[in-house]
Amino acid sequence: MPETRDKQVVVLASGNAGKLRELAQVLAPLAVILKPQAEFAVPEVEETGLSFVENAIIKARAAAQHSGLPAIADDSGLEVDYLNGAPGIHSARYSGGGDAANNAKLLQALADIPEEQRSARFQCVLVYMRHALDPTPLVCQASWEGRILLAPQGDNGFGYDPLFYVPEYQCSSAELPTGVKNRISHRAVASTLLFEALRRH
C-alpha cells in the first residue's frame, strides 16, 4: 500500500468535507492519511446499486481504480417503516431538491400518520477496498433508531436531522450537541467499526 512517511494514503470516495474530517479523526491512530477523491480527479460515479452496500462498493471501487490507492466509501440514508423503507438509498435525492425540500416531502408523505407509526432509522454502510479488484472488501454497517417528528426541530445538523427524533435524548438529531451526535450516530458507530476492522487487518 502506498505510504507517505510511514502513513498510508487512502482515498475517500466523497467530496463531503464533513465526512472527510470525521473519518480522518477516527482513523488517525492508524497513521492513515485520508484524502478526498477530488485530489485524484476521480469522477462522480452513477449509484446504480439497489442497496447501501452495493452503492458504497461502486463508489469505493471507482475511487480505487482511478487513484490506484486503497479507498473508503460510505452510503447512508433514512429508512421510514411506514414508507416501506423509503427514502432509503434515494434519501439525498428524494425530492429532487435540497434538504428543505426533502424534509417537506417526507412530512407530506407522513401527513396524519400517528406517532407510533413513524418509526425510522438512519443507516450507514462504510466500505474499505484495498484495490479496485479487492474480492473481500471490508463492510461495516450501523443504524440509529428513532422516529419522524411532526415538524422540524433544531438547526445543528443537516439532511433529515431536524425531523429525526432521538428517544434516548428526547430531542431531534439537529438539537444534539455535536460531540454527542459524533459519538452515537449511525456514521459514528460505523466509523468505529471500520477502525476496529482495519486495526485487526
N, CA and C of each residue as an Amber inpcrd file, in Angstrom:
protein
   603
   0.8500000  -1.1990000   0.0000000   0.0000000   0.0000000   0.0000000
   0.8860000   1.2500000   0.0000000   0.5950000   2.2360000  -0.8600000
   1.4290000   3.4430000  -0.9020000   1.4810000   4.1340000   0.4540000
   2.6520000   4.6260000   0.8120000   2.8100000   5.2710000   2.1100000
   3.4780000   6.6350000   1.9560000   3.1790000   7.5380000   2.8900000
   3.8230000   8.8370000   2.9500000   4.4190000   8.9870000   4.3460000
   5.7590000   8.8710000   4.4340000   6.4290000   8.9250000   5.7360000
   5.7630000   7.9720000   6.7220000   5.6590000   6.7220000   6.3280000
   5.0920000   5.6560000   7.1570000   3.5910000   5.7880000   7.3830000
   2.9380000   6.6770000   6.6780000   1.4880000   6.7960000   6.7870000
   0.8410000   6.3200000   5.4970000  -0.2270000   5.5730000   5.6230000
  -0.9060000   5.0310000   4.4610000  -1.8650000   6.0670000   3.8770000
  -1.7860000   6.2790000   2.5790000  -2.7040000   7.1910000   1.9080000
  -3.9300000   6.4020000   1.4440000  -5.0970000   6.8660000   1.8410000
  -6.3560000   6.2250000   1.4730000  -7.2820000   7.2930000   0.8960000
  -7.9630000   6.9430000  -0.1740000  -8.8660000   7.8830000  -0.8320000
 -10.2710000   7.7490000  -0.2620000 -10.8860000   8.8680000   0.0720000
 -12.2920000   8.8650000   0.4680000 -13.1280000   9.1760000  -0.7640000
 -14.0050000   8.2500000  -1.1120000 -14.8320000   8.4040000  -2.3160000
 -15.9860000   9.3570000  -2.0480000 -15.6180000  10.6100000  -1.7650000
 -16.6130000  11.6390000  -1.4670000 -15.9330000  12.9990000  -1.5530000
 -16.7400000  14.0080000  -1.7960000 -16.2370000  15.3660000  -1.7580000
 -16.7450000  16.1090000  -0.5440000 -17.4050000  15.3800000   0.3620000
 -18.0110000  15.9800000   1.5480000 -16.9410000  16.2520000   2.6050000
 -16.7040000  17.5400000   2.8700000 -15.6440000  17.9240000   3.8200000
 -15.9400000  17.4230000   5.2270000 -17.2070000  17.4020000   5.6040000
 -17.5940000  16.9300000   6.9360000 -17.2750000  15.4570000   7.1300000
 -17.5960000  14.6470000   6.1130000 -17.2910000  13.2110000   6.1880000
 -15.7850000  12.9860000   6.2610000 -15.0470000  13.7410000   5.4640000
 -13.5910000  13.6070000   5.4560000 -13.0190000  13.9130000   6.8360000
 -13.4930000  14.9870000   7.4440000 -12.9980000  15.4020000   8.7600000
 -13.3120000  14.3440000   9.8230000 -14.5740000  13.8720000   9.8300000
 -14.9970000  12.8870000  10.8280000 -14.2030000  11.5950000  10.7110000
 -14.0890000  11.0770000   9.4920000 -13.3860000   9.8100000   9.2910000
 -11.8950000   9.9440000   9.5660000 -11.3260000  11.0680000   9.1590000
  -9.8970000  11.2830000   9.3840000  -9.5700000  11.2600000  10.8790000
 -10.4600000  11.8300000  11.6890000 -10.2470000  11.8380000  13.1370000
 -10.2990000  10.4230000  13.7070000 -11.2830000   9.6440000  13.2460000
 -11.4400000   8.2800000  13.7500000 -10.2400000   7.4090000  13.3770000
  -9.7540000   7.5780000  12.1410000  -8.6840000   6.7110000  11.6330000
  -7.2790000   7.2090000  11.9630000  -7.1750000   8.3910000  12.5650000
  -5.8700000   8.9900000  12.8610000  -4.9220000   8.0570000  13.6210000
  -5.3910000   7.3010000  14.6250000  -4.4630000   6.4140000  15.3510000
  -3.8560000   5.3260000  14.4680000  -4.4370000   5.0800000  13.3050000
  -3.9080000   4.0550000  12.4050000  -2.8430000   4.6110000  11.4730000
  -2.4820000   5.8740000  11.6300000  -1.4990000   6.5340000  10.7640000
  -1.9470000   6.5120000   9.3090000  -3.2350000   6.7900000   9.1100000
  -3.8160000   6.8540000   7.7690000  -3.9730000   8.3160000   7.3520000
  -3.5560000   8.6250000   6.1260000  -3.8150000   9.9450000   5.5550000
  -4.9920000   9.7970000   4.6100000  -6.0990000  10.3710000   4.9790000
  -7.3070000  10.2650000   4.1770000  -7.4120000  11.4870000   3.2780000
  -7.5220000  11.2490000   1.9740000  -7.5990000  12.3520000   1.0230000
  -8.8720000  12.2500000   0.1970000  -9.4850000  13.3850000  -0.1450000
 -10.7160000  13.3510000  -0.9360000 -10.4320000  12.9140000  -2.3700000
 -11.4210000  12.2900000  -2.9850000 -11.2130000  11.7700000  -4.3340000
 -10.9370000  12.8640000  -5.3680000 -11.3300000  14.0930000  -5.0600000
 -11.0820000  15.1980000  -5.9950000  -9.5870000  15.4060000  -6.2450000
  -8.7600000  15.0770000  -5.2530000  -7.3090000  15.2460000  -5.4080000
  -6.7320000  14.2930000  -6.4600000  -7.5150000  13.2750000  -6.7980000
  -7.0550000  12.2850000  -7.7680000  -7.9210000  12.2950000  -9.0240000
  -8.7080000  13.3670000  -9.1780000  -9.5670000  13.5370000 -10.3540000
 -10.4950000  12.3470000 -10.5720000 -10.9910000  11.7900000  -9.4600000
 -11.9450000  10.6820000  -9.5670000 -13.3080000  11.2580000  -9.9510000
 -13.8930000  10.8290000 -11.0440000 -15.1830000  11.3780000 -11.4620000
 -16.3270000  10.8530000 -10.5870000 -17.4120000  11.6030000 -10.5310000
 -18.6040000  11.1230000  -9.8350000 -19.1040000   9.8790000 -10.5620000
 -19.4960000   8.8850000  -9.8040000 -19.9440000   7.6290000 -10.4000000
 -21.4480000   7.4790000 -10.1830000 -22.1110000   6.8700000 -11.1330000
 -23.5510000   6.6740000 -11.0100000 -23.8320000   5.5630000 -10.0020000
 -24.6920000   5.8600000  -9.0330000 -25.0130000   4.8870000  -7.9900000
 -26.1750000   4.0230000  -8.4670000 -25.8340000   2.9170000  -9.1120000
 -26.8440000   2.0590000  -9.7280000 -27.2430000   0.8780000  -8.8520000
 -26.6650000   0.7820000  -7.6650000 -26.9900000  -0.3260000  -6.7720000
 -28.3980000  -0.2260000  -6.2130000 -28.8680000  -1.3470000  -5.6830000
 -30.2090000  -1.3930000  -5.0900000 -30.1510000  -1.4300000  -3.5710000
 -28.9430000  -1.2570000  -3.0330000 -28.7800000  -1.2570000  -1.5730000
 -27.6480000  -0.3120000  -1.1970000 -27.5850000   0.0300000   0.0830000
 -26.4980000   0.8720000   0.5770000 -25.1500000   0.1870000   0.3380000
 -25.1010000  -1.1230000   0.5780000 -23.8500000  -1.8660000   0.4070000
 -23.3700000  -1.7980000  -1.0410000 -24.2750000  -2.0530000  -1.9780000
 -23.8950000  -2.0380000  -3.3950000 -23.3820000  -0.6640000  -3.8160000
 -24.0750000   0.3880000  -3.4020000 -23.6550000   1.7350000  -3.8010000
 -22.3070000   2.1210000  -3.1950000 -22.0840000   1.7180000  -1.9500000
 -20.7950000   2.0240000  -1.3150000 -19.6610000   1.2990000  -2.0340000
 -19.8930000   0.0590000  -2.4250000 -18.8680000  -0.7010000  -3.1540000
 -18.5920000  -0.0690000  -4.5110000 -19.6500000   0.3550000  -5.2120000
 -19.4820000   1.0090000  -6.5130000 -18.5820000   2.2410000  -6.3810000
 -18.8450000   3.0500000  -5.3470000 -18.0680000   4.2830000  -5.1580000
 -16.6310000   3.9920000  -4.7470000 -16.4530000   3.0280000  -3.8430000
 -15.0960000   2.6850000  -3.3940000 -14.2840000   2.1000000  -4.5470000
 -14.9050000   1.2330000  -5.3460000 -14.1900000   0.6150000  -6.4620000
 -13.7410000   1.6680000  -7.4800000 -14.6200000   2.6150000  -7.7770000
 -14.2760000   3.6650000  -8.7460000 -13.1100000   4.5080000  -8.2370000
 -13.1420000   4.8510000  -6.9550000 -12.0630000   5.6700000  -6.3880000
 -10.7360000   4.9150000  -6.3880000 -10.7800000   3.6250000  -6.0550000
  -9.5560000   2.8160000  -6.0460000  -9.0030000   2.6510000  -7.4630000
  -9.9070000   2.4550000  -8.4080000  -9.4880000   2.2470000  -9.7930000
  -8.8170000   3.4890000 -10.3710000  -9.3990000   4.6590000 -10.1260000
  -8.8590000   5.8890000 -10.7050000  -7.6060000   6.3920000  -9.9840000
  -7.4960000   6.0800000  -8.7130000  -6.3660000   6.5960000  -7.9330000
  -5.2130000   5.6070000  -7.8040000  -5.5280000   4.3160000  -7.9390000
  -4.5100000   3.3010000  -7.7010000  -4.1990000   3.1170000  -6.2260000
  -5.0670000   3.6380000  -5.3710000  -4.8750000   3.5770000  -3.9190000
  -6.0400000   2.8560000  -3.2490000  -5.8590000   2.4320000  -2.0000000
  -6.9990000   1.9170000  -1.2470000  -8.0620000   3.0110000  -1.1300000
  -9.3180000   2.6100000  -0.9780000 -10.3900000   3.6070000  -0.9310000
 -11.4480000   3.2370000   0.1040000 -12.0600000   4.2770000   0.6430000
 -13.1910000   4.1340000   1.5670000 -14.3710000   4.8830000   0.9720000
 -15.5410000   4.2650000   1.0320000 -16.7600000   4.9480000   0.5950000
 -17.8600000   4.6710000   1.5950000 -18.7940000   5.5880000   1.6890000
 -19.9550000   5.3140000   2.5280000 -21.2160000   5.5480000   1.7130000
 -22.2540000   4.8610000   2.0940000 -23.5800000   5.1600000   1.5690000
 -24.5110000   5.1370000   2.7630000 -25.3210000   6.1490000   2.8620000
 -26.1740000   6.2560000   4.0370000 -27.5020000   6.8910000   3.6700000
 -28.4600000   6.7340000   4.5530000 -29.7680000   7.3140000   4.2920000
 -30.7480000   6.9960000   5.3970000 -31.9720000   7.4060000   5.1830000
 -33.0400000   7.2760000   6.1710000 -34.0600000   6.2540000   5.7020000
 -34.4200000   5.3330000   6.5840000 -35.4710000   4.3590000   6.3040000
 -36.6730000   4.6490000   7.2010000 -37.8330000   4.8180000   6.6080000
 -39.0660000   5.0270000   7.3740000 -39.9410000   3.7920000   7.2100000
 -40.2880000   3.1610000   8.3230000 -41.0180000   1.8900000   8.2550000
 -42.3650000   2.0190000   7.5540000 -43.1060000   3.0810000   7.8570000
 -44.4350000   3.2560000   7.2570000 -44.3440000   3.3710000   5.7340000
 -43.2010000   3.8570000   5.2410000 -42.9960000   4.0500000   3.7940000
 -42.2140000   2.8840000   3.1880000 -42.2330000   1.7310000   3.8820000
 -41.5450000   0.5310000   3.3890000 -40.0550000   0.7660000   3.1390000
 -39.4450000   1.5630000   4.0090000 -38.0080000   1.7930000   3.9260000
 -37.5920000   3.0030000   3.1100000 -38.5540000   3.6740000   2.4780000
 -38.2280000   4.9130000   1.7510000 -37.9200000   6.0170000   2.7780000
 -37.1340000   7.0230000   2.3790000 -36.4930000   7.2200000   1.0780000
 -35.2680000   6.3390000   0.8270000 -34.7320000   5.6890000   1.8520000
 -33.6770000   4.6990000   1.6690000 -32.4820000   5.1970000   0.8800000
 -32.0920000   4.4180000  -0.1380000 -30.9000000   4.7710000  -0.9190000
 -31.1020000   6.0440000  -1.7220000 -32.3450000   6.4940000  -1.8100000
 -32.6380000   7.7310000  -2.5430000 -32.7520000   8.9490000  -1.6120000
 -32.3140000   8.8070000  -0.3680000 -32.5200000   9.8540000   0.6440000
 -32.0380000  11.2280000   0.1920000 -30.8440000  11.3010000  -0.3690000
 -30.2820000  12.6030000  -0.7620000 -31.0210000  13.2090000  -1.9500000
 -31.6390000  12.3470000  -2.7700000 -32.2990000  12.8160000  -3.9920000
 -33.8150000  12.6330000  -3.9290000 -34.3440000  12.4890000  -2.7230000
 -35.7520000  12.1260000  -2.5020000 -36.7290000  13.0590000  -3.2130000
 -36.4940000  14.3430000  -3.1090000 -37.4230000  15.3290000  -3.6740000
 -36.9290000  15.9160000  -4.9950000 -35.6590000  15.6860000  -5.2940000
 -35.0600000  16.3390000  -6.4470000 -34.5260000  17.7180000  -6.0980000
 -34.7390000  18.1290000  -4.8400000 -34.2460000  19.4210000  -4.3670000
 -33.2480000  19.2200000  -3.2450000 -33.1290000  20.2170000  -2.3760000
 -32.1880000  20.1440000  -1.2720000 -32.8120000  19.5860000   0.0010000
 -32.1270000  19.8370000   1.1300000 -32.5780000  19.3010000   2.4120000
 -33.9940000  19.7330000   2.7710000 -34.2780000  21.0150000   2.6130000
 -35.6010000  21.5310000   2.9910000 -36.6990000  20.8630000   2.1680000
 -36.4440000  20.6860000   0.8800000 -37.4330000  20.0480000   0.0060000
 -37.6080000  18.5770000   0.3660000 -36.5150000  17.9070000   0.7070000
 -36.6000000  16.5040000   1.1290000 -37.4270000  16.3630000   2.4040000
 -37.1690000  17.2490000   3.3560000 -37.9130000  17.2040000   4.6180000
 -39.3950000  17.4750000   4.3980000 -39.6940000  18.4450000   3.5310000
 -41.0890000  18.7790000   3.2470000 -41.8110000  17.6010000   2.5980000
 -41.1440000  16.9230000   1.6720000 -41.7610000  15.7710000   1.0040000
 -42.0140000  14.6420000   2.0000000 -41.0540000  14.4320000   2.9160000
 -41.2170000  13.3800000   3.9070000 -42.3910000  13.6760000   4.8370000
 -42.4880000  14.9190000   5.2920000 -43.6140000  15.2920000   6.1560000
 -44.9420000  15.1120000   5.4390000 -44.9700000  15.4540000   4.1790000
 -46.2100000  15.2910000   3.3970000 -46.5740000  13.8150000   3.2650000
 -45.5640000  12.9690000   3.0500000 -45.8110000  11.5320000   2.9110000
 -46.3360000  10.9230000   4.2060000 -46.0100000  11.5610000   5.3330000
 -46.4330000  11.0430000   6.6400000 -47.5500000  11.8820000   7.2610000
 -48.1760000  12.7270000   6.4690000 -49.2620000  13.5740000   6.9770000
 -50.3490000  12.7070000   7.6070000 -50.7650000  13.0940000   8.8200000
 -51.8370000  12.4100000   9.5670000 -51.4600000  11.0100000  10.0600000
 -50.1910000  10.6210000   9.9110000 -49.7530000   9.3210000  10.4290000
 -49.3790000   9.5000000  11.9020000 -49.9860000   8.6960000  12.7950000
 -49.7360000   8.8760000  14.2330000 -48.3040000   8.5460000  14.6340000
 -47.9200000   9.0830000  15.7880000 -46.5580000   8.9690000  16.2910000
 -46.0550000   7.5330000  16.3270000 -46.9030000   6.6040000  16.7740000
 -46.4620000   5.2230000  16.9490000 -46.1690000   4.5170000  15.6130000
 -46.5790000   5.1170000  14.5110000 -46.3110000   4.5270000  13.1920000
 -45.2260000   5.2810000  12.4170000 -44.5000000   6.1560000  13.1210000
 -43.4950000   6.9850000  12.4460000 -42.0570000   6.5290000  12.7660000
 -41.9020000   5.2510000  13.1020000 -40.5740000   4.7250000  13.4220000
 -39.6650000   4.7910000  12.1950000 -38.3850000   5.0480000  12.4560000
 -37.4260000   5.2230000  11.3650000 -36.0200000   4.9810000  11.8870000
 -35.0900000   4.8770000  10.9600000 -33.6860000   4.7330000  11.3620000
 -32.7770000   5.2840000  10.2730000 -31.6700000   5.8200000  10.6960000
 -30.5980000   6.1670000   9.7700000 -29.7290000   4.9230000   9.5850000
 -29.2880000   4.6940000   8.3620000 -28.3680000   3.5980000   8.0660000
 -27.0780000   4.1730000   7.4940000 -25.9670000   3.5460000   7.8320000
 -24.6830000   3.9210000   7.2370000 -23.8930000   2.6470000   6.9410000
 -23.4140000   2.5470000   5.7230000 -22.5240000   1.4510000   5.3330000
 -21.2020000   2.0520000   4.8810000 -20.1130000   1.6030000   5.4830000
 -18.7690000   2.0220000   5.0890000 -18.0470000   0.8340000   4.4730000
 -17.4080000   1.0680000   3.3370000 -16.6830000   0.0070000   2.6330000
 -15.2290000   0.4260000   2.4550000 -14.3110000  -0.4900000   2.7390000
 -12.8810000  -0.2690000   2.5020000 -12.4110000  -1.2930000   1.4830000
 -11.7960000  -0.8140000   0.3950000 -11.2580000  -1.6960000  -0.6240000
  -9.7600000  -1.4560000  -0.7610000  -8.9870000  -2.5320000  -0.6880000
  -7.5260000  -2.4190000  -0.8000000  -7.1130000  -2.0030000  -2.2070000
  -7.9060000  -2.4320000  -3.1950000  -7.6740000  -2.0910000  -4.5960000
  -8.9780000  -2.3420000  -5.3410000  -9.0170000  -1.9230000  -6.6060000
 -10.2760000  -1.9780000  -7.3490000 -10.8140000  -3.3960000  -7.5400000
  -9.9280000  -4.3940000  -7.5060000 -10.3590000  -5.7800000  -7.7110000
 -10.4400000  -6.5550000  -6.3990000 -10.4330000  -5.8500000  -5.2880000
 -10.4800000  -6.4900000  -3.9620000 -11.6980000  -7.4240000  -3.8680000
 -11.4850000  -8.7490000  -3.7360000 -12.6150000  -9.6690000  -3.6770000
 -13.2760000  -9.7440000  -2.3060000 -12.5910000  -9.1970000  -1.2930000
 -13.1460000  -9.2410000   0.0670000 -13.0570000  -7.8650000   0.7200000
 -13.8330000  -6.8950000   0.2160000 -13.8210000  -5.5670000   0.8410000
 -14.3470000  -5.6350000   2.2710000 -13.8370000  -4.7480000   3.1090000
 -14.3700000  -4.6370000   4.4600000 -15.6940000  -3.8670000   4.3870000
 -16.7340000  -4.4100000   5.0030000 -18.0460000  -3.7670000   5.0020000
 -18.4960000  -3.5950000   6.4460000 -18.7180000  -2.3490000   6.8540000
 -19.1620000  -2.0500000   8.2220000 -20.4740000  -1.2910000   8.1560000
 -21.4440000  -1.7630000   8.9130000 -22.7930000  -1.1720000   8.8590000
 -23.2760000  -0.8410000  10.2570000 -23.9700000   0.2940000  10.3810000
 -24.5650000   0.6720000  11.6610000 -25.8670000   1.4220000  11.4060000
 -26.7870000   1.3000000  12.3460000 -28.0600000   2.0060000  12.2300000
 -28.3130000   2.8150000  13.4940000 -29.2340000   3.7680000  13.3900000
 -29.5620000   4.6700000  14.5030000 -31.0860000   4.7900000  14.5440000
 -31.6760000   4.2290000  15.5810000 -33.1290000   4.1370000  15.6670000
 -33.7600000   5.4210000  16.2090000 -34.9160000   5.7650000  15.6530000
 -35.6580000   6.9240000  16.1320000 -37.0310000   6.9740000  15.4970000
 -37.5800000   8.1570000  15.3860000 -38.8610000   8.3080000  14.6930000
 -38.9280000   9.6990000  14.0680000 -39.8820000   9.8690000  13.1800000
 -40.0050000  11.1170000  12.4400000 -40.9670000  12.0590000  13.1650000
 -40.5010000  13.2660000  13.4250000 -41.2990000  14.2750000  14.1100000
 -42.3920000  14.8340000  13.1960000 -43.3170000  15.5900000  13.7940000
 -44.4030000  16.2140000  13.0290000 -43.9480000  17.5000000  12.3550000
 -42.8400000  18.0720000  12.8560000 -42.3010000  19.3150000  12.2990000
 -40.8090000  19.3880000  12.6370000 -40.0280000  20.1230000  11.8560000
 -38.5870000  20.2260000  12.1220000 -38.2990000  20.8550000  13.4780000
 -37.2280000  20.3850000  14.1240000 -36.7620000  20.9480000  15.3900000
 -35.2410000  21.0290000  15.3740000 -34.6970000  22.1970000  15.7000000
 -33.2510000  22.3540000  15.8290000 -32.5780000  22.7300000  14.5260000
 -31.3590000  23.2820000  14.6460000 -30.6330000  23.7140000  13.4530000
 -29.1660000  23.2940000  13.4820000 -28.8260000  22.3300000  14.3430000
 -27.4480000  21.8450000  14.4140000 -27.3560000  20.5070000  13.6880000
 -27.3520000  20.5830000  12.3730000 -27.2840000  19.3430000  11.6090000
 -27.5900000  19.6050000  10.1640000 -27.8200000  18.5340000   9.4210000
 -28.1390000  18.6690000   8.0040000 -29.0320000  17.5010000   7.6030000
 -29.4630000  17.4930000   6.3570000 -30.2970000  16.3980000   5.8800000
 -31.5920000  16.3020000   6.6660000 -31.8840000  15.1030000   7.1400000
 -33.1370000  14.8490000   7.8580000 -33.0000000  15.0330000   9.3680000
 -31.8540000  15.5430000   9.8190000 -31.6200000  15.7020000  11.2570000
 -32.7410000  16.4330000  11.9970000 -33.3020000  17.5220000  11.4390000
 -34.3530000  18.2420000  12.1750000 -35.6390000  17.4410000  12.3720000
 -35.8340000  16.3840000  11.5730000 -37.0550000  15.5770000  11.6810000
 -36.8320000  14.2720000  12.4400000 -35.5860000  13.9460000  12.7420000
 -35.2660000  12.6490000  13.3420000 -35.2000000  12.7640000  14.8600000
 -36.2050000  12.1990000  15.5150000 -36.2950000  12.2610000  16.9810000
 -35.4880000  11.1280000  17.5980000 -34.6360000  11.4800000  18.5720000
 -33.7800000  10.5170000  19.2610000 -34.3650000  10.2780000  20.6590000
 -35.0720000   9.1600000  20.8580000 -35.7600000   8.9190000  22.1410000
 -34.8460000   8.9940000  23.3610000 -33.6310000   8.4800000  23.2300000
 -32.6920000   8.4510000  24.3590000 -32.4100000   9.8410000  24.9020000
 -32.4100000  10.8520000  24.0160000 -32.0990000  12.2180000  24.4260000
 -33.3090000  13.1420000  24.3710000 -34.4650000  12.6030000  23.9590000
 -35.7220000  13.3550000  23.9160000 -35.5950000  14.6720000  23.1470000
 -34.9390000  14.5820000  21.9980000 -34.8020000  15.7460000  21.1270000
 -34.4980000  15.2570000  19.7170000 -34.4800000  16.1840000  18.7790000
 -34.1300000  15.7970000  17.4100000 -32.6180000  15.6730000  17.2720000
 -32.1970000  15.0130000  16.2070000 -30.7650000  14.9180000  15.9260000
 -30.1470000  16.2990000  15.7530000 -30.9350000  17.2300000  15.2070000
 -30.4400000  18.5960000  14.9800000 -30.3660000  19.4220000  16.2600000
 -30.8760000  18.8690000  17.3720000 -30.7790000  19.5530000  18.6690000
 -29.6770000  18.9570000  19.5530000 -29.0550000  17.8910000  19.1030000
 -27.9910000  17.2680000  19.8790000 -26.7050000  18.0850000  19.7970000
 -25.9390000  18.1600000  20.8730000 -24.6070000  18.7520000  20.7850000
 -23.7770000  17.9450000  19.7890000 -22.9260000  18.6200000  19.0490000
 -22.1360000  17.9560000  18.0170000 -21.3260000  16.7900000  18.5760000
 -20.7600000  16.9780000  19.7500000 -19.9550000  15.9190000  20.3510000
 -20.7540000  14.6630000  20.6390000 -22.0030000  14.8410000  21.0660000
 -22.8720000  13.6860000  21.3460000 -23.2430000  12.9850000  20.0450000
 -23.6550000  13.7680000  19.0590000 -24.0310000  13.1790000  17.7720000
 -22.8620000  12.4060000  17.1550000 -21.6570000  12.9560000  17.2550000
 -20.4890000  12.3090000  16.6640000 -20.0480000  11.0670000  17.4320000
 -20.7350000  10.7810000  18.5310000 -20.4390000   9.5710000  19.2970000
 -21.4910000   8.4870000  19.0850000 -22.7570000   8.8980000  18.8560000
 -23.8480000   7.9150000  18.8420000 -24.5110000   7.7170000  17.4800000
 -24.1870000   8.5570000  16.5050000 -24.8770000   8.4650000  15.2180000
 -24.4890000   7.2040000  14.4460000 -25.2850000   6.8950000  13.4340000
 -25.0220000   5.7500000  12.5630000 -23.6280000   5.8260000  11.9480000
 -23.2450000   7.0150000  11.4840000 -21.9330000   7.1630000  10.8480000
 -20.8060000   7.0340000  11.8780000 -21.0260000   7.5470000  13.0720000
 -20.0060000   7.4540000  14.1170000 -19.7570000   5.9970000  14.4970000
 -20.8270000   5.2350000  14.6590000 -20.6850000   3.8260000  15.0510000
 -20.0430000   3.0220000  13.9200000 -20.4780000   3.2720000  12.6760000
 -19.8900000   2.5590000  11.5330000 -18.4100000   2.8930000  11.4000000
 -18.0480000   4.1520000  11.6510000 -16.6440000   4.5680000  11.5740000
 -15.7930000   3.8420000  12.6120000 -16.3470000   3.6870000  13.8060000
 -15.6300000   2.9740000  14.8670000 -15.4490000   1.5050000  14.4990000
 -16.4810000   0.9050000  13.9140000 -16.3840000  -0.4900000  13.4690000
 -15.3050000  -0.6320000  12.3930000 -15.2390000   0.3450000  11.4820000
 -14.2280000   0.3020000  10.4340000 -12.8260000   0.4350000  11.0350000
 -12.6840000   1.3200000  11.9930000 -11.3930000   1.4860000  12.6730000
 -10.9410000   0.1540000  13.2770000 -11.8500000  -0.5070000  13.9760000
 -11.5050000  -1.7780000  14.6220000 -11.1450000  -2.8370000  13.5800000
 -11.8950000  -2.8660000  12.4720000 -11.6300000  -3.8590000  11.4100000
 -10.2770000  -3.6080000  10.7660000  -9.9420000  -2.3470000  10.5020000
  -8.6570000  -2.0170000   9.8890000  -7.4970000  -2.2900000  10.8570000
  -7.7470000  -2.0440000  12.1260000  -6.6920000  -2.3000000  13.1260000
  -6.3630000  -3.7870000  13.1880000  -7.4090000  -4.6230000  13.0890000
  -7.1880000  -6.0760000  13.0930000  -6.4950000  -6.5370000  11.8170000
  -6.7620000  -5.8190000  10.7170000  -6.1690000  -6.1640000   9.4260000
  -4.6470000  -5.9860000   9.4630000
